Amino acid sequence: MIALAGVESCKFMAEFMADLIPGGILFGVVEHDTFVWVKSSESFSLDIFQVGKRLNEDTTTMQAIQNKKVLTQNIPRTVYGLRVVIVSIPIIDDKGDIWGAFTIAFPKLHPVAAAFGDFAPILAEMFPEGAYIYMSDLTKIAYAQASDKFDMPSIAVGYDLKETDIAYRALQTKKPIIEEIDASKYGQPLTIANFPLYDDEHKNLVATLGIVTPKKTAVTLREMSINLESSLEGIAAAIEELSASATEIHTNEGKLNTDIKGIINISEEINEVSAFIKEIADETKMLGLNAAIEAARAGDAGRGFGVVAEEIRKLSAQSKSTVPRIKQLTDTIKGKVEEASRKSNISLDASQGQAAASEEISASIEEITSMSMELSNLAKSL
């Protein structure tokens, strides 16, 4: 209890301390049931703390006076709009009778709310695209801090929570909620995280802390990654088709090269046949010559045989004259086939190189596709 003579000292101390208490404080002197003196911080006031205001019997101060003892009560948010702690100390006069009470009231802030003004401005600027930090009580937004780059004027201090709001749902479920919101609601894609906060004493749910971060860059990166991945898949499909065509060309070139070698072998065989014809022609010519000689010896009796011998010599001469032409044509064919074979070999080597290059390109595209997927995952984590 406080002696009536010491009340002035209490007032003096209250005048000095009023603006030194973080969060604000109220001091009041009640005589019987009426405030006769009040001192408040600039940051905190209550309508009930007014000089001349009479108190109801059920107030903390009147209970302290009636029970003649110091009382401390936690006043819920429903009474004054915020949680308040009220301490009432009875004042006794020189006779020991209860004269009134010295009453102290101060807001009961959650530690996060008490420190909000210190950490929120710093935290809001730590995100690359800025952030909006807010804290709600059980019904509305109580604190808010925007960054230089990003603001949310639609959920400013005093905004009443709606059932669709993440803060409202976090209060209902008593669980943290983190959601990505598309641009249809707030004009740009956002990530909103909200965490329920509890009273340290009684573990009662008293508030939520929310962080809103824009995701424009992340969404752009994700879209770019998706487009890149789609383009790469198209290129990879085209390269795969090209690789398959190169493989088929390579196979066909191999078969063509084999066929050309077969033609060369046939040309060689034709040359051998031509040589054999020449040998026959030479031998036939000798036979015709011998036949002519024998026909001459035989006289008139061998004249018919001489005609045959002459025809044989003519046929031999014709066969012999044909052989060089055949050889010439065969050599020409062989030359052209060898040139085709040479070009076929060049084409074969080129198709092999093309197939190898296609495989390397496909491998590179697979690696780029993998990187685009990593880029997409990175964008999701932003």
DAGI-V598780 format. One record per residue. N is the residue number from 1. SS is DSSP state (A for helix, B for strand, O for the rest). OMEGA is omega in whole degrees, -180 to 180 (999 if undefined). Layout:
n: {N N}
ss: {SS SS}
omega: {OMEGA OMEGA}
//
This chain:
n: {1 2 3 4 5 6 7 8 9 10 11 12 13 14 15 16 17 18 19 20 21 22 23 24 25 26 27 28 29 30 31 32 33 34 35 36 37 38 39 40 41 42 43 44 45 46 47 48 49 50 51 52 53 54 55 56 57 58 59 60 61 62 63 64 65 66 67 68 69 70 71 72 73 74 75 76 77 78 79 80 81 82 83 84 85 86 87 88 89 90 91 92 93 94 95 96 97 98 99 100 101 102 103 104 105 106 107 108 109 110 111 112 113 114 115 116 117 118 119 120 121 122 123 124 125 126 127 128 129 130 131 132 133 134 135 136 137 138 139 140 141 142 143 144 145 146 147 148 149 150 151 152 153 154 155 156 157 158 159 160 161 162 163 164 165 166 167 168 169 170 171 172 173 174 175 176 177 178 179 180 181 182 183 184 185 186 187 188 189 190 191 192 193 194 195 196 197 198 199 200 201 202 203 204 205 206 207 208 209 210 211 212 213 214 215 216 217 218 219 220 221 222 223 224 225 226 227 228 229 230 231 232 233 234 235 236 237 238 239 240 241 242 243 244 245 246 247 248 249 250 251 252 253 254 255 256 257 258 259 260 261 262 263 264 265 266 267 268 269 270 271 272 273 274 275 276 277 278 279 280 281 282 283 284 285 286 287 288 289 290 291 292 293 294 295 296 297 298 299 300 301 302 303 304 305 306 307 308 309 310 311 312 313 314 315 316 317 318 319 320 321 322 323 324 325 326 327 328 329 330 331 332 333 334 335 336 337 338 339 340 341 342 343 344 345 346 347 348 349 350 351 352 353 354 355 356 357 358 359 360 361 362 363 364 365 366 367 368 369 370 371 372 373 374 375 376 377 378 379 380 381 382}
ss: {O B B A A A A A A A A A A A A A A O O O O O O O O B B B B B B O O B B B B B B B O O O O O O O O O O O O O B O O O O O A A A A A A A A O O O B B B B B O A A A A O O O B B B B B B B B B O O O O O B B B B B B B B B B O O O A A A A A A A A A A A A A A O O O O O O O B B B B B O O O B B B B B B B O O O O O O A A A O O O O B O O O O O A A A A A A A A O O O B B B B B O A A A A O O O B B B B B B B B B O O O O O O B B B B B B B B B B O A A A A A A A A A A A A A A A A A A A A A A A A A A A A A A A A A A A A A A A A A A A A A A A A A A A A A A A A A A A A A A A A A A A A A A A A A A A A A A A A A A A A A A A A A A A A A A A A A A A A A A A A A A A A A A A A A A A A A A A A A A A A A A A A A A A A A A A A A A A A A A A A A A A A A A A A A A A A A A A A A A A A A A O}
omega: {-180 176 -178 180 -178 -177 -179 177 177 179 -179 179 180 178 -178 -173 -170 -177 178 -177 177 180 178 -178 177 173 178 175 -179 174 -174 180 -174 176 178 178 -180 173 -177 172 178 -175 -175 176 176 -177 -176 -179 178 179 -179 -179 179 -175 174 -177 -175 179 -179 -177 -179 176 179 179 -178 -177 177 178 179 179 174 -179 172 -178 -178 -177 -176 -176 -175 -179 174 -180 -175 172 179 177 180 -179 180 175 -179 179 -176 -179 -179 178 179 -180 -178 -179 172 -172 178 177 177 -179 177 -176 169 -180 179 179 -180 -178 -173 -178 -180 -174 -173 179 180 -178 -177 -178 -176 -179 -176 -179 -177 180 176 -179 178 178 -180 166 -177 -175 -174 176 -177 180 178 178 177 174 179 -175 -171 179 178 -177 -179 177 -179 178 -178 179 179 -178 177 -176 -179 -178 -179 179 179 -179 177 177 -178 -176 -177 179 175 178 176 -177 171 -177 179 -172 -174 -175 -175 177 176 -179 -177 165 -180 177 -179 -175 177 180 -174 173 -177 -176 -171 180 177 177 -175 -174 171 174 -177 176 178 179 177 -177 -177 -179 -179 180 178 178 -179 179 177 -180 180 179 179 -179 179 179 -179 178 177 179 -180 179 179 179 179 178 178 179 179 178 179 178 179 177 180 179 180 178 178 179 179 179 178 179 180 177 178 179 178 179 178 178 177 180 178 178 178 178 179 178 179 178 179 179 179 -180 179 -180 179 179 180 179 179 178 179 180 179 179 -178 179 178 180 -175 178 -178 -179 -177 -178 179 180 179 177 179 -179 180 179 178 -179 177 179 180 -180 179 180 -177 180 179 -176 179 179 178 -179 180 179 -180 179 178 177 -178 180 -180 179 178 176 177 179 179 179 178 178 177 178 179 178 180 180 176 178 179 179 180 179 179 179 179 178 178 179 179 180 177 179 178 177 178 179 179 177 176 177 178 179 178 179 178 -177 -178 999}
//
